[in-house]
Amino acid sequence: DPDPLRRTLRFKLTQNDSVEFDWREFSVPVSSRSMSGYVALHKCPLNISDVYDLPPRSPFGFDPSFDAKIGYRTKSMLCAPLLSRAGDVIGVIQLINKKRDVERRITKAADADDIVVPFDERSEELLMTLASQAGIALENAILYAEIQRMLEGFVRASVEAIEQRDPTTSGHSRRVAELTVGLAQAVERVDTGSFGNVTWTKDDLRELEYASLLHDFGKIGVREEVLVKAKKLFSHELEAIRMRFDFALRSAEADTLRRKIHMIEKGAKKEDLDALDEELTARRNEIESGYEAIVAANEPTVLKGGDFARIETIARETYTTYGGLTRPLLTAEEVRCLSVARGSLTPSEIDEIRSHVTHTFEFLSQIPWGKQFRRVAEIAGSHHERLNGTGYPKRLRAEEIPLQSKMMSIADIFDALTASDRPYKRAVPIEKALDILGFEVKDQHVDGDLVKIFIEARIWESLTDAPKSMRSSG
């Protein structure tokens, strides 16, 4: 910690050949009151002949409670700071009780006077050399841990960025990562068949976790309005249609009123005026029912043939603008969107959504992952490939798809089906989701052996936020 008042020394490792005792890590504040704290503060070695015989004005002291607890006698002590390349103290190494004879053991306090001698200059030189090398090694370990934390922080921040772009899939990346890693661990437990020889190192599993967490990162390259499009028309598009229909209705009402005035001036009969009202009522009902049909067709459900025909009929209807121009009630683009047979996306929007995989691969390929995580981009960029070559973006065949990506595909499909956080669809029960995975196997989209392991191991029950229905489902 850069704040001296908050810095502590944590005793991590100890070695003692004389007595056995229950060692537990503990921390002490960095201060001049302890010998190790004094060394850390002043960045200098400390060589004490007898810790129980310190000068009266010594800035540091010795705590004898440890000796009393285990029946030991600390006498000579040599401490040296572990320094980083920048000269910062990152640790302290402390030697206790230099022996006359290395083979002899201090089994009781009285043995110290006979066995223990002060540390000489040669001992101090050797310890400083060791401390120099140990400091470099410790700094490297600290730097490695910091890089690891930085990488994990970057991954977490990236996932958060994805979810802020597409809040409807919040939690999806984490669940896919948990399911994929869980499936990988289950595959490793299989000792027969095509996966009998599959093993993973810790780095392999971490690589798979990173790839799974970032598998949808390419969504940052997709328009946000397309990512969160819950219905076939955007809200502003439906509002434009509503205003257009309202204008058409008001135009019909105004036209009827003009005709009425003209007929009254000509002395028209009441039944003729009533006929105009009936004509207006029919037109009003036609316009209102037409708009209701559009609202119904706008839902991301399967569009029936009759509904499609109704949309085409409405599209042929027109209205007259203030400028006297004739315009269709529905534009060609609106008809195209409303005519989507399933879901809410047009073919071009589907292509845009699918482009996220390419964006993911291109983005992750720019990151220097290092040797241990070098396949992150490849694994993440292949999770939409299918065994029969119908996937995207590269239309890879089964033998070309990484095993890790095959596992991720199953996790991705399963979570997309069972997720309860999608506003445009209901979560599918576990049993139905597993049935759908079975259909995916029959269609040669996903690996049947992996799906079997996924089901037999009940991987979904390992999710950190798995609801009771997931844990108890058969």
N, C-alpha and C positions, 0 to 999 in steps of 0.2 A: 504494500500500500504506500503511495507517495506521501501520505500524511504520517509523520514520525510518531504522532500520538496514537495512531491506530495500528502501527506495525506490531506484529507478533512473530515469535519463533515457534514453529511447530516441531516438536521432537518426533521424527518419523522413524528412524532406524537406530538400533542399538545392538552391540555385540559384547557378550561377557562370557568368558570361559571359566570363571571362578564359581559363580553362584547362579542358580536358576531362580527366576522370579517372573511374575505375571506382568508382562510389558503391555502398556497401552499408550497410544498417542496422547500427547497433551501439549498445550500451548502456554507460552508465557509472554508478557509484554516485552518489547525491546526497550530495555532501560539499563542504566549503569549499575543498578543494584544487583544484577546477576552477572556472572562472569561471561556467559555466552552473549548476554545483551550488551555488555561493555565492548566486547570484540566486534559485535555487529555495528554498534554506534560509531566506534572509533576506527574501524577498518584496519585493525592491527592485531598481531598475535598476542597471546597472553600465556606466560609460562610461570606456573606457581609450584613451588617445592612442596608446600603443605597447605592445603586449603583451610585447615583448622588453625593455622598460625599466620594469619594475615596481619599486615601492619595496622596499627590503631586507626590511621586516617585513610585506610583503603576505601576507594569510591565504590567498590563492589563487595559483596559478601557471599557466603556459602550457606545453602540451605541443607542442614544435616538430616532432614526428615526422611529422605530416601534411604540414607545409610541405616538409620534407626529401624526403618520398616523391614529391610531385608537382612539385617545383621551384617552389614558391609562396612568397610572403612576406606573412604576416598582420601587419598593423600596427594600425590603429585597430579598436576593437570596441565594440559597443553591445548590451547584453543587457537584456531585460525579461521579467518573469514573466507567465505567463498564469494569471489567477485565475478561480475559479468565483464564482458569486453568493454563496457562503458564505465566500469569502475563502481557499479552499484553492488551493494551487498545482497546476495540472494540466498545466503545460508551460512551456517557455521559448522565446522567440524571440531569435535572435542574428544581428546584422548585422556584417559584416566589411568593412573597407576602404571608407570613404566616399571617393569620387573627386572631384577638382577638375572633371573633365570626364567626364560619363557615357559618352561615346562611346569614350573611351580604354580599352585593355585592359592588364591586368597580365600580361604573358607571361613575365616573368622576375623574380626576386627584387629586382633593382636598380630595377625600375620603381616599386616601392612608395614609395620616398622622394620621387619626383617627382610621382606621381599621387595618392597617398593623403593625406587630411587628417583631422584629428580630427572626431568627430561633435559638432555644436554643440547648444545648448539646444533650438533649433527641431527638430532631428532627434530629440532625445530626446522632446520633446512629441508629435511625430508617431508615433513608435514606441509610446509609451504608449497613445495613442489606438487605434492598430492592435491592440496587444496586448489592450486592453479588448474590442474587437469580436471578435478571434480567440478570446479566452477564452470568450466567450458561445457562439460557434459550436462550439468544441471541446467545451464542456460539453454542449451540445445533442446533439452526435454521440455523446458518451460515454453520456448518458442514454438515447438511442435504442438504442445497442448493449446497454445493461444491461436495458432493457425487452424487447428481443429475446431476450436470454439468459434472462430471467425467464420469458418466455412459453414458450420451448423447454423450460425446466426444469419448468414446470407441465405441459406436454404429456407429457413423459417420466414425471413422477411419476404422472400420471393413467393412463397406459398400465400402469405398474407396479401401480397399485391395481386395475385391471381384472384383470390376470393373477394377482394374489394372490387375488382372489375366485374366479377360474376358472383354476387352474393347468394344466388339461388343454389350454388353448388358448394356452399361453405361446409368445410369438413371433409369434402370428397377426397382431396389429395391425401390427407392424413389417413383416412380409412383405407384407401387403396394401398398405401404404403404398409399399413399394419397387416392387411389381408395378404399382400404379396409376400412380405417377409415371412409371415406365418406359414404360407403355402410352401415357400422355399425350405423352411425348417422341417416341415412334414415330409417333403420330398427326400431330404437328406436321411430321414429315418427309415426310408424304404430300402431294403437290402436285396431285393430281387427285381427282375425285369429290366426295362430300359433305363431306369433311374437308380439301379442298384449301386452304381459306382459314383454317384453324384455326391460331392462334398463341397462345403462352403467354408471359407475362412471368415474371420470377423470383418476383414476389409471387403470381401465379396458381399456380405450381407449389408454392410453400410453403403456400398456402392449401389446395391439394389434399392435400399431405402431412399437414397438421394434421388435416384432415377424415378422412383415411384412418386415421391413428393413433388417432383418437378415435371411430371409427365404432361401436364396441361399448361406449362408455363407459356407456351406459344400463344395462348389466348390473349396475351397482351397485344398481339399483332392483329387481332380481330376486332372489328368495330363493336363498341360496347352495346349499341342498340340491337345488334344481331345476337350477341351473346345472351342477352336477357330477354329476347323476344319471346313472350309467352303466348301471343296470339298471332294470327296470320297477318293482320294489319297493325301497324304501329298506332298508338293512341291518337296521334295528330292526324293520321290518315283517316281513321274512323270518324273523327270529329269533322273533318272536311266533308266526308260523305253525308254526315248528319245535317250539316249546314246546307249542303247542296239539295238534299231532299226537302228540308224546311223551305228553302227558296222555291223549289218546284211546287210545293203545296201552296205557298203564299201567292205564287204566280197564278196557279189555278183558281184560287179564291178571287184574286183581283180580276182575272179574265171573266169569271162567272158574274161578278158584280157589274162589270162594264156591259156585258151582254144583257143583264137584267135591266139596267138603266135604259139601254137602247130599246129593248122590247117594250118596256113600260111606256116610253115615249111614243112608240108605235101602237099603243093600246093593246098589248098582249093579254091573253086570258090567264087566269090564275093557274090553270092546269099546265100551261106552257112554262110559267115561272117555276112551278113545282118540279117540272121535269128537269129544269136547270139545277135545282137544288139536289135532286136525286143523282144527277150526273156528277155534281161536285162531291157528293158523299161517296160515290163509287170511286172517284179519282183519289179522294182522301184515304179511303180504305186500301186502295191499291198501293199508294205511296207508303203508308204506314206499315202494311204487311211486307212490302218490299224491303223496307229498312230492317224490320224484324228478321227477315230471312237473311239479310247480310250479317246482322249481329250473331245469328245462330251459326252461319257458315264461318264466321271469324274465329270460332272456338277451335282449338287444335285437336279435333276429333276426326274420325274417319268420315269423309264427305260422301254421302250417298248420291246415286245417280240423279234422283229427282231434285236434290238440292243444287247440284251442278247445273241442271237444266234451268232451274229457277234463276240462278245467277246470270246465265246467258240471256234469259228473257229480259231481266232487269237491265242488262247492259245495252240492250237494243232500244230502250226507252230514252227519250230526250227531254230537255227543257230549254226554255228560251231565256237568254241572259238579258240584263238591262239594255245592252247594246243591240238587242235583236238577233243575236247569234244563237244558233241551235247547237247545243252541247249534249253529249251522252250523260246519263245519270251516273255511270261508272266508267272510269278510264280503263284502257287496256291493261295497264299495270295493276290496277285494283282487281280486275277480273282474274289476272294471273295469280295474284296472291290468294284470293278467296277460293280459287280452284285447286289449291294444294290438297291432294287426296288424303294425306296423313300428316299429322303434326302441324307445325306453324311456319316452317321455313320453305322458301322457294328453292328450286334447284341451285340457283346461283348463291343463295345464302348458305345452303348446305355445303357447297364447295368452299365457301369462305370459312365456315366453321371447321371443315376438315383441314384447311390450310394451317391450323394451329399446330398440327404435328410437324409439319415442315419448319414452321417458325421455332418450335421447341428444339428440334435437332440443330438448326442453324445457330440459335442462341447458345445452347449448351456446348456446342462444338468450339465456341470462342473462349471458353473457360479452360485455363490450364489445370486440369484436374489432377495431373500427376499420374504416375504409373499405377497406383493402387485403385484409382477411380476412373481410369481412362475410358471405360465403356459406358459411362453414364449417358452420354448423348445418344449412342447407338441403341441402348436398351430403351430409353424413354421414347425415342423417335420411331420405334417399331411396335408400339403397343396396339396399334390399329391394323396391323397386318393380319391376314387370315391364312390358314394352312393351305387353302386351295388357290391362293394367289389373287383373291378378289378384294383384298384389303387395300389400304392406302398408307403412305403416299407412294411406295415403291412397288406395290403388288408382289411382294416377296412370296416365295413358296415355303412350305413347311421347313425344309432343310436349311433355308436361308435365315429363318427367324431365330434370334437368340432364345434360349430356354427361359431366361429371365423375362423377356418380353411376352412369351407365351403365358407365363404365370400372371403377369400384370394384366394381360387381356382379360383373363377370367375374373380377376379382382375388380377390374374396371366395369365390366358388364354387370357383375353381381351387385356392386354398390349403386350403379345407375338404376338398377331395378328396385332395390330395397330402400334406397334413401328416402327419408321422410321430409326432406327440406326442399323439395322441388314444388313450386307453386302451381305448375302447369300439369302435374300428374300425381296420382296417389302412389304410395309405396306398395310394391307387390309383396305378398306374403312369401316367406322363405320357401315353402314347398313349390309355389308357382315359379319363383326365381330359379330354383334348381331344375325344374322342368324345362324352363327356357334355355338354361345352359345345356341341357340334354339335346334340345333341338339344334343349338349351335354346334354341338359335336356332330350330329347327323349331317348338318350342312357343311361339314369340314371347315368350320371357322376356327374352332378351338380344339386343343388336345384333349381327347377323351380320357387318357390315363391321368392327366393332371386334374381334370374335373372330378374323377373318381376319388383321388386323394383328397381334394378339396372337400368333398362331401363326407367321406369317411372320417376325416380328421375334424370335421365341423369347425373349419377355420373361422367362420364368422363369430363364433362364441368368444374368440379372443379379443374382439374389439373392445377398446377401453370404455366406450360409451354404449356398448351393446344393450338394447332394451331386454326386458325379461322375455318377451316373445321370441327374441332371437336365441336366447340361452336355453329355452325350454322346448323349442320346436323340434319335432321329430323329423 
